[in-house]
C-alpha cells in the first residue's frame, strides 16, 4: 500500500482505481441510470453550483 500526502492525491488514486475497474458505458440503477462518466460530470457540476 502506498502512502499519499494529501486528500486530493487519495481522491485521485481512488478515482483512477475505480475508473480502471468500472465499465464507463454501463448504466447504474443506484445513480439514476447514468453512465459512470455522466454521473461524475453531474456530480462535479452539482458540487460547483453548490460552492
PQR file of N, CA, C, O and H, with PARSE charges and radii, in Angstrom:
ATOM      1  N   UNK A   1       0.853  -1.160   0.000 -0.4000 1.5000
ATOM      2  CA  UNK A   1       0.000   0.000   0.000 -0.0000 2.0000
ATOM      3  C   UNK A   1       0.907   1.235   0.000  0.5500 1.7000
ATOM      4  O   UNK A   1       1.870   1.312   0.763 -0.5500 1.4000
ATOM      5  N   UNK A   2       0.585   2.190  -0.863 -0.4000 1.5000
ATOM      6  CA  UNK A   2       1.400   3.393  -0.910 -0.0000 2.0000
ATOM      7  C   UNK A   2       0.813   4.472  -0.012  0.5500 1.7000
ATOM      8  O   UNK A   2      -0.385   4.482   0.272 -0.5500 1.4000
ATOM      9  H   UNK A   2      -0.197   2.127  -1.483  0.4000 1.0000
ATOM     10  N   UNK A   3       1.670   5.368   0.426 -0.4000 1.5000
ATOM     11  CA  UNK A   3       1.252   6.466   1.279 -0.0000 2.0000
ATOM     12  C   UNK A   3       1.016   7.701   0.418  0.5500 1.7000
ATOM     13  O   UNK A   3       1.809   8.003  -0.474 -0.5500 1.4000
ATOM     14  H   UNK A   3       2.643   5.359   0.195  0.4000 1.0000
ATOM     15  N   UNK A   4      -0.067   8.406   0.685 -0.4000 1.5000
ATOM     16  CA  UNK A   4      -0.412   9.590  -0.078 -0.0000 2.0000
ATOM     17  C   UNK A   4      -0.332  10.813   0.835  0.5500 1.7000
ATOM     18  O   UNK A   4      -0.769  10.772   1.985 -0.5500 1.4000
ATOM     19  H   UNK A   4      -0.711   8.160   1.409  0.4000 1.0000
ATOM     20  N   UNK A   5       0.228  11.890   0.311 -0.4000 1.5000
ATOM     21  CA  UNK A   5       0.496  13.075   1.127 -0.0000 2.0000
ATOM     22  C   UNK A   5      -0.748  13.922   1.379  0.5500 1.7000
ATOM     23  O   UNK A   5      -0.869  14.546   2.433 -0.5500 1.4000
ATOM     24  H   UNK A   5       0.584  11.923  -0.623  0.4000 1.0000
ATOM     25  N   UNK A   6      -1.670  13.949   0.421 -0.4000 1.5000
ATOM     26  CA  UNK A   6      -2.825  14.827   0.575 -0.0000 2.0000
ATOM     27  C   UNK A   6      -4.113  14.084   0.282  0.5500 1.7000
ATOM     28  O   UNK A   6      -4.116  13.008  -0.316 -0.5500 1.4000
ATOM     29  H   UNK A   6      -1.572  13.442  -0.435  0.4000 1.0000
ATOM     30  N   UNK A   7      -5.191  14.680   0.713 -0.4000 1.5000
ATOM     31  CA  UNK A   7      -6.516  14.119   0.428 -0.0000 2.0000
ATOM     32  C   UNK A   7      -6.786  14.131  -1.079  0.5500 1.7000
ATOM     33  O   UNK A   7      -7.406  13.209  -1.607 -0.5500 1.4000
ATOM     34  H   UNK A   7      -5.189  15.554   1.198  0.4000 1.0000
ATOM     35  N   UNK A   8      -6.324  15.165  -1.763 -0.4000 1.5000
ATOM     36  CA  UNK A   8      -6.516  15.258  -3.210 -0.0000 2.0000
ATOM     37  C   UNK A   8      -5.820  14.096  -3.920  0.5500 1.7000
ATOM     38  O   UNK A   8      -6.368  13.524  -4.863 -0.5500 1.4000
ATOM     39  H   UNK A   8      -5.820  15.914  -1.334  0.4000 1.0000
ATOM     40  N   UNK A   9      -4.626  13.752  -3.474 -0.4000 1.5000
ATOM     41  CA  UNK A   9      -3.921  12.611  -4.062 -0.0000 2.0000
ATOM     42  C   UNK A   9      -4.690  11.310  -3.808  0.5500 1.7000
ATOM     43  O   UNK A   9      -4.783  10.453  -4.687 -0.5500 1.4000
ATOM     44  H   UNK A   9      -4.181  14.216  -2.708  0.4000 1.0000
ATOM     45  N   UNK A  10      -5.234  11.175  -2.607 -0.4000 1.5000
ATOM     46  CA  UNK A  10      -6.017   9.976  -2.280 -0.0000 2.0000
ATOM     47  C   UNK A  10      -7.267   9.901  -3.150  0.5500 1.7000
ATOM     48  O   UNK A  10      -7.608   8.835  -3.661 -0.5500 1.4000
ATOM     49  H   UNK A  10      -5.159  11.871  -1.893  0.4000 1.0000
ATOM     50  N   UNK A  11      -7.950  11.035  -3.318 -0.4000 1.5000
ATOM     51  CA  UNK A  11      -9.140  11.053  -4.163 -0.0000 2.0000
ATOM     52  C   UNK A  11      -8.803  10.673  -5.597  0.5500 1.7000
ATOM     53  O   UNK A  11      -9.526   9.901  -6.227 -0.5500 1.4000
ATOM     54  H   UNK A  11      -7.672  11.901  -2.903  0.4000 1.0000
ATOM     55  N   UNK A  12      -7.708  11.215  -6.112 -0.4000 1.5000
ATOM     56  CA  UNK A  12      -7.298  10.908  -7.477 -0.0000 2.0000
ATOM     57  C   UNK A  12      -6.950   9.424  -7.620  0.5500 1.7000
ATOM     58  O   UNK A  12      -7.343   8.786  -8.597 -0.5500 1.4000
ATOM     59  H   UNK A  12      -7.121  11.843  -5.601  0.4000 1.0000
ATOM     60  N   UNK A  13      -6.221   8.881  -6.657 -0.4000 1.5000
ATOM     61  CA  UNK A  13      -5.857   7.465  -6.700 -0.0000 2.0000
ATOM     62  C   UNK A  13      -7.102   6.582  -6.669  0.5500 1.7000
ATOM     63  O   UNK A  13      -7.179   5.586  -7.389 -0.5500 1.4000
ATOM     64  H   UNK A  13      -5.901   9.399  -5.863  0.4000 1.0000
ATOM     65  N   UNK A  14      -8.069   6.944  -5.842 -0.4000 1.5000
ATOM     66  CA  UNK A  14      -9.308   6.175  -5.755 -0.0000 2.0000
ATOM     67  C   UNK A  14     -10.073   6.260  -7.068  0.5500 1.7000
ATOM     68  O   UNK A  14     -10.548   5.245  -7.578 -0.5500 1.4000
ATOM     69  H   UNK A  14      -8.007   7.753  -5.257  0.4000 1.0000
ATOM     70  N   UNK A  15     -10.197   7.475  -7.622 -0.4000 1.5000
ATOM     71  CA  UNK A  15     -10.905   7.644  -8.880 -0.0000 2.0000
ATOM     72  C   UNK A  15     -10.239   6.836  -9.993  0.5500 1.7000
ATOM     73  O   UNK A  15     -10.925   6.180 -10.777 -0.5500 1.4000
ATOM     74  H   UNK A  15      -9.811   8.299  -7.208  0.4000 1.0000
ATOM     75  N   UNK A  16      -8.912   6.880 -10.067 -0.4000 1.5000
ATOM     76  CA  UNK A  16      -8.200   6.129 -11.099 -0.0000 2.0000
ATOM     77  C   UNK A  16      -8.439   4.633 -10.946  0.5500 1.7000
ATOM     78  O   UNK A  16      -8.615   3.926 -11.938 -0.5500 1.4000
ATOM     79  H   UNK A  16      -8.355   7.414  -9.430  0.4000 1.0000
ATOM     80  N   UNK A  17      -8.446   4.147  -9.710 -0.4000 1.5000
ATOM     81  CA  UNK A  17      -8.690   2.723  -9.467 -0.0000 2.0000
ATOM     82  C   UNK A  17     -10.098   2.329  -9.917  0.5500 1.7000
ATOM     83  O   UNK A  17     -10.284   1.322 -10.600 -0.5500 1.4000
ATOM     84  H   UNK A  17      -8.303   4.721  -8.904  0.4000 1.0000
ATOM     85  N   UNK A  18     -11.068   3.123  -9.531 -0.4000 1.5000
ATOM     86  CA  UNK A  18     -12.451   2.829  -9.921 -0.0000 2.0000
ATOM     87  C   UNK A  18     -12.603   2.925 -11.430  0.5500 1.7000
ATOM     88  O   UNK A  18     -13.276   2.097 -12.043 -0.5500 1.4000
ATOM     89  H   UNK A  18     -10.917   3.941  -8.976  0.4000 1.0000
ATOM     90  N   UNK A  19     -11.986   3.924 -12.024 -0.4000 1.5000
ATOM     91  CA  UNK A  19     -12.068   4.123 -13.468 -0.0000 2.0000
ATOM     92  C   UNK A  19     -11.515   2.917 -14.222  0.5500 1.7000
ATOM     93  O   UNK A  19     -12.037   2.553 -15.276 -0.5500 1.4000
ATOM     94  H   UNK A  19     -11.439   4.596 -11.526  0.4000 1.0000
ATOM     95  N   UNK A  20     -10.470   2.302 -13.696 -0.4000 1.5000
ATOM     96  CA  UNK A  20      -9.890   1.122 -14.329 -0.0000 2.0000
ATOM     97  C   UNK A  20     -10.803  -0.093 -14.213  0.5500 1.7000
ATOM     98  O   UNK A  20     -10.811  -0.952 -15.094 -0.5500 1.4000
ATOM     99  H   UNK A  20     -10.045   2.598 -12.841  0.4000 1.0000
ATOM    100  N   UNK A  21     -11.567  -0.165 -13.133 -0.4000 1.5000
ATOM    101  CA  UNK A  21     -12.392  -1.342 -12.862 -0.0000 2.0000
ATOM    102  C   UNK A  21     -13.801  -1.243 -13.446  0.5500 1.7000
ATOM    103  O   UNK A  21     -14.400  -2.262 -13.788 -0.5500 1.4000
ATOM    104  H   UNK A  21     -11.559   0.534 -12.418  0.4000 1.0000
ATOM    105  N   UNK A  22     -14.324  -0.048 -13.559 -0.4000 1.5000
ATOM    106  CA  UNK A  22     -15.706   0.139 -13.992 -0.0000 2.0000
ATOM    107  C   UNK A  22     -15.818   0.206 -15.506  0.5500 1.7000
ATOM    108  O   UNK A  22     -14.896   0.648 -16.191 -0.5500 1.4000
ATOM    109  H   UNK A  22     -13.838   0.780 -13.281  0.4000 1.0000
ATOM    110  N   UNK A  23     -16.922  -0.221 -16.001 -0.4000 1.5000
ATOM    111  CA  UNK A  23     -17.257  -0.106 -17.413 -0.0000 2.0000
ATOM    112  C   UNK A  23     -17.902   1.264 -17.610  0.5500 1.7000
ATOM    113  O   UNK A  23     -19.003   1.488 -17.106 -0.5500 1.4000
ATOM    114  H   UNK A  23     -17.672  -0.580 -15.444  0.4000 1.0000
ATOM    115  N   UNK A  24     -17.252   2.195 -18.328 -0.4000 1.5000
ATOM    116  CA  UNK A  24     -17.786   3.554 -18.430 -0.0000 2.0000
ATOM    117  C   UNK A  24     -19.099   3.652 -19.206  0.5500 1.7000
ATOM    118  O   UNK A  24     -19.779   4.676 -19.139 -0.5500 1.4000
ATOM    119  H   UNK A  24     -16.357   2.014 -18.737  0.4000 1.0000
ATOM    120  N   UNK A  25     -19.456   2.615 -19.931 -0.4000 1.5000
ATOM    121  CA  UNK A  25     -20.691   2.663 -20.717 -0.0000 2.0000
ATOM    122  C   UNK A  25     -21.872   2.029 -19.997  0.5500 1.7000
ATOM    123  O   UNK A  25     -23.010   2.176 -20.443 -0.5500 1.4000
ATOM    124  H   UNK A  25     -18.904   1.783 -19.985  0.4000 1.0000
ATOM    125  N   UNK A  26     -21.628   1.324 -18.889 -0.4000 1.5000
ATOM    126  CA  UNK A  26     -22.709   0.625 -18.197 -0.0000 2.0000
ATOM    127  C   UNK A  26     -23.485   1.578 -17.304  0.5500 1.7000
ATOM    128  O   UNK A  26     -22.903   2.275 -16.473 -0.5500 1.4000
ATOM    129  H   UNK A  26     -20.704   1.205 -18.527  0.4000 1.0000
ATOM    130  N   UNK A  27     -24.787   1.606 -17.475 -0.4000 1.5000
ATOM    131  CA  UNK A  27     -25.651   2.430 -16.626 -0.0000 2.0000
ATOM    132  C   UNK A  27     -25.827   1.764 -15.272  0.5500 1.7000
ATOM    133  O   UNK A  27     -25.826   0.538 -15.165 -0.5500 1.4000
ATOM    134  H   UNK A  27     -25.260   1.040 -18.150  0.4000 1.0000
ATOM    135  N   UNK A  28     -25.978   2.578 -14.245 -0.4000 1.5000
ATOM    136  CA  UNK A  28     -26.132   2.080 -12.886 -0.0000 2.0000
ATOM    137  C   UNK A  28     -27.459   2.560 -12.311  0.5500 1.7000
ATOM    138  O   UNK A  28     -27.711   3.764 -12.257 -0.5500 1.4000
ATOM    139  H   UNK A  28     -25.979   3.574 -14.331  0.4000 1.0000
ATOM    140  N   UNK A  29     -28.301   1.641 -11.884 -0.4000 1.5000
ATOM    141  CA  UNK A  29     -29.599   1.992 -11.337 -0.0000 2.0000
ATOM    142  C   UNK A  29     -29.526   2.824 -10.081  0.5500 1.7000
ATOM    143  O   UNK A  29     -30.368   3.698  -9.874 -0.5500 1.4000
ATOM    144  H   UNK A  29     -28.097   0.663 -11.927  0.4000 1.0000
ATOM    145  N   UNK A  30     -28.537   2.576  -9.233 -0.4000 1.5000
ATOM    146  CA  UNK A  30     -28.464   3.302  -7.963 -0.0000 2.0000
ATOM    147  C   UNK A  30     -28.078   4.768  -8.136  0.5500 1.7000
ATOM    148  O   UNK A  30     -28.156   5.537  -7.178 -0.5500 1.4000
ATOM    149  H   UNK A  30     -27.853   1.866  -9.402  0.4000 1.0000
ATOM    150  N   UNK A  31     -27.660   5.175  -9.345 -0.4000 1.5000
ATOM    151  CA  UNK A  31     -27.319   6.584  -9.599 -0.0000 2.0000
ATOM    152  C   UNK A  31     -28.206   7.166 -10.687  0.5500 1.7000
ATOM    153  O   UNK A  31     -27.780   8.036 -11.446 -0.5500 1.4000
ATOM    154  H   UNK A  31     -27.597   4.550 -10.124  0.4000 1.0000
ATOM    155  N   UNK A  32     -29.431   6.688 -10.759 -0.4000 1.5000
ATOM    156  CA  UNK A  32     -30.390   7.247 -11.709 -0.0000 2.0000
ATOM    157  C   UNK A  32     -30.177   6.804 -13.139  0.5500 1.7000
ATOM    158  O   UNK A  32     -30.529   7.525 -14.072 -0.5500 1.4000
ATOM    159  H   UNK A  32     -29.777   5.982 -10.142  0.4000 1.0000
ATOM    160  N   UNK A  33     -29.610   5.641 -13.321 -0.4000 1.5000
ATOM    161  CA  UNK A  33     -29.359   5.061 -14.645 -0.0000 2.0000
ATOM    162  C   UNK A  33     -28.412   5.900 -15.494  0.5500 1.7000
ATOM    163  O   UNK A  33     -28.480   5.886 -16.723 -0.5500 1.4000
ATOM    164  H   UNK A  33     -29.324   5.055 -12.563  0.4000 1.0000
ATOM    165  N   UNK A  34     -27.524   6.633 -14.817 -0.4000 1.5000
ATOM    166  CA  UNK A  34     -26.488   7.369 -15.527 -0.0000 2.0000
ATOM    167  C   UNK A  34     -25.277   6.474 -15.734  0.5500 1.7000
ATOM    168  O   UNK A  34     -24.992   5.595 -14.921 -0.5500 1.4000
ATOM    169  H   UNK A  34     -27.469   6.644 -13.819  0.4000 1.0000
ATOM    170  N   UNK A  35     -24.584   6.703 -16.811 -0.4000 1.5000
ATOM    171  CA  UNK A  35     -23.312   6.018 -17.016 -0.0000 2.0000
ATOM    172  C   UNK A  35     -22.313   6.624 -16.036  0.5500 1.7000
ATOM    173  O   UNK A  35     -22.481   7.774 -15.631 -0.5500 1.4000
ATOM    174  H   UNK A  35     -24.815   7.417 -17.471  0.4000 1.0000
ATOM    175  N   UNK A  36     -21.274   5.880 -15.641 -0.4000 1.5000
ATOM    176  CA  UNK A  36     -20.323   6.404 -14.659 -0.0000 2.0000
ATOM    177  C   UNK A  36     -19.738   7.763 -15.036  0.5500 1.7000
ATOM    178  O   UNK A  36     -19.621   8.639 -14.179 -0.5500 1.4000
ATOM    179  H   UNK A  36     -21.137   4.945 -15.970  0.4000 1.0000
ATOM    180  N   UNK A  37     -19.372   7.951 -16.296 -0.4000 1.5000
ATOM    181  CA  UNK A  37     -18.810   9.239 -16.688 -0.0000 2.0000
ATOM    182  C   UNK A  37     -19.870  10.344 -16.644  0.5500 1.7000
ATOM    183  O   UNK A  37     -19.548  11.487 -16.319 -0.5500 1.4000
ATOM    184  H   UNK A  37     -19.468   7.240 -16.992  0.4000 1.0000
ATOM    185  N   UNK A  38     -21.120  10.026 -16.965 -0.4000 1.5000
ATOM    186  CA  UNK A  38     -22.203  11.016 -16.871 -0.0000 2.0000
ATOM    187  C   UNK A  38     -22.465  11.382 -15.416  0.5500 1.7000
ATOM    188  O   UNK A  38     -22.674  12.551 -15.091 -0.5500 1.4000
ATOM    189  H   UNK A  38     -21.382   9.098 -17.230  0.4000 1.0000
ATOM    190  N   UNK A  39     -22.453  10.377 -14.542 -0.4000 1.5000
ATOM    191  CA  UNK A  39     -22.662  10.624 -13.118 -0.0000 2.0000
ATOM    192  C   UNK A  39     -21.566  11.533 -12.569  0.5500 1.7000
ATOM    193  O   UNK A  39     -21.852  12.463 -11.814 -0.5500 1.4000
ATOM    194  H   UNK A  39     -22.284   9.428 -14.806  0.4000 1.0000
ATOM    195  N   UNK A  40     -20.313  11.271 -12.943 -0.4000 1.5000
ATOM    196  CA  UNK A  40     -19.205  12.077 -12.453 -0.0000 2.0000
ATOM    197  C   UNK A  40     -19.315  13.517 -12.946  0.5500 1.7000
ATOM    198  O   UNK A  40     -19.058  14.452 -12.187 -0.5500 1.4000
ATOM    199  H   UNK A  40     -20.081  10.516 -13.557  0.4000 1.0000
ATOM    200  N   UNK A  41     -19.694  13.702 -14.205 -0.4000 1.5000
ATOM    201  CA  UNK A  41     -19.877  15.052 -14.733 -0.0000 2.0000
ATOM    202  C   UNK A  41     -20.987  15.790 -13.974  0.5500 1.7000
ATOM    203  O   UNK A  41     -20.841  16.964 -13.635 -0.5500 1.4000
ATOM    204  H   UNK A  41     -19.902  12.943 -14.821  0.4000 1.0000
ATOM    205  N   UNK A  42     -22.088  15.094 -13.714 -0.4000 1.5000
ATOM    206  CA  UNK A  42     -23.211  15.705 -12.991 -0.0000 2.0000
ATOM    207  C   UNK A  42     -22.809  16.029 -11.560  0.5500 1.7000
ATOM    208  O   UNK A  42     -23.144  17.096 -11.045 -0.5500 1.4000
ATOM    209  H   UNK A  42     -22.207  14.140 -13.989  0.4000 1.0000
ATOM    210  N   UNK A  43     -22.097  15.120 -10.920 -0.4000 1.5000
ATOM    211  CA  UNK A  43     -21.660  15.333  -9.540 -0.0000 2.0000
ATOM    212  C   UNK A  43     -20.740  16.547  -9.451  0.5500 1.7000
ATOM    213  O   UNK A  43     -20.873  17.366  -8.542 -0.5500 1.4000
ATOM    214  H   UNK A  43     -21.825  14.253 -11.338  0.4000 1.0000
ATOM    215  N   UNK A  44     -19.816  16.660 -10.386 -0.4000 1.5000
ATOM    216  CA  UNK A  44     -18.897  17.813 -10.376 -0.0000 2.0000
ATOM    217  C   UNK A  44     -19.652  19.115 -10.629  0.5500 1.7000
ATOM    218  O   UNK A  44     -19.376  20.129  -9.989 -0.5500 1.4000
ATOM    219  H   UNK A  44     -19.708  15.995 -11.124  0.4000 1.0000
ATOM    220  N   UNK A  45     -20.598  19.087 -11.556 -0.4000 1.5000
ATOM    221  CA  UNK A  45     -21.385  20.294 -11.839 -0.0000 2.0000
ATOM    222  C   UNK A  45     -22.232  20.675 -10.636  0.5500 1.7000
ATOM    223  O   UNK A  45     -22.332  21.854 -10.299 -0.5500 1.4000
ATOM    224  H   UNK A  45     -20.822  18.262 -12.076  0.4000 1.0000
ATOM    225  N   UNK A  46     -22.843  19.691  -9.983 -0.4000 1.5000
ATOM    226  CA  UNK A  46     -23.658  19.962  -8.788 -0.0000 2.0000
ATOM    227  C   UNK A  46     -22.799  20.524  -7.661  0.5500 1.7000
ATOM    228  O   UNK A  46     -23.216  21.438  -6.949 -0.5500 1.4000
ATOM    229  H   UNK A  46     -22.762  18.733 -10.257  0.4000 1.0000
ATOM    230  N   UNK A  47     -21.603  19.975  -7.505 -0.4000 1.5000
ATOM    231  CA  UNK A  47     -20.708  20.424  -6.453 -0.0000 2.0000
ATOM    232  C   UNK A  47     -20.236  21.862  -6.729  0.5500 1.7000
ATOM    233  O   UNK A  47     -20.149  22.675  -5.809 -0.5500 1.4000
ATOM    234  H   UNK A  47     -21.264  19.233  -8.084  0.4000 1.0000
ATOM    235  N   UNK A  48     -19.938  22.163  -7.982 -0.4000 1.5000
ATOM    236  CA  UNK A  48     -19.501  23.518  -8.335 -0.0000 2.0000
ATOM    237  C   UNK A  48     -20.635  24.520  -8.123  0.5500 1.7000
ATOM    238  O   UNK A  48     -20.397  25.644  -7.678 -0.5500 1.4000
ATOM    239  H   UNK A  48     -20.009  21.502  -8.729  0.4000 1.0000
ATOM    240  N   UNK A  49     -21.860  24.118  -8.438 -0.4000 1.5000
ATOM    241  CA  UNK A  49     -23.011  25.002  -8.265 -0.0000 2.0000
ATOM    242  C   UNK A  49     -23.287  25.272  -6.786  0.5500 1.7000
ATOM    243  O   UNK A  49     -23.771  26.345  -6.426 -0.5500 1.4000
ATOM    244  H   UNK A  49     -22.053  23.206  -8.799  0.4000 1.0000
ATOM    245  N   UNK A  50     -22.980  24.298  -5.939 -0.4000 1.5000
ATOM    246  CA  UNK A  50     -23.229  24.444  -4.510 -0.0000 2.0000
ATOM    247  C   UNK A  50     -22.200  25.362  -3.846  0.5500 1.7000
ATOM    248  O   UNK A  50     -22.459  25.918  -2.778 -0.5500 1.4000
ATOM    249  H   UNK A  50     -22.588  23.426  -6.232  0.4000 1.0000
ATOM    250  N   UNK A  51     -21.055  25.518  -4.467 -0.4000 1.5000
ATOM    251  CA  UNK A  51     -19.992  26.350  -3.875 -0.0000 2.0000
ATOM    252  C   UNK A  51     -20.168  27.746  -4.241  0.5500 1.7000
ATOM    253  O   UNK A  51     -19.373  28.595  -3.839 -0.5500 1.4000
ATOM    254  H   UNK A  51     -20.844  25.067  -5.334  0.4000 1.0000
TER
END
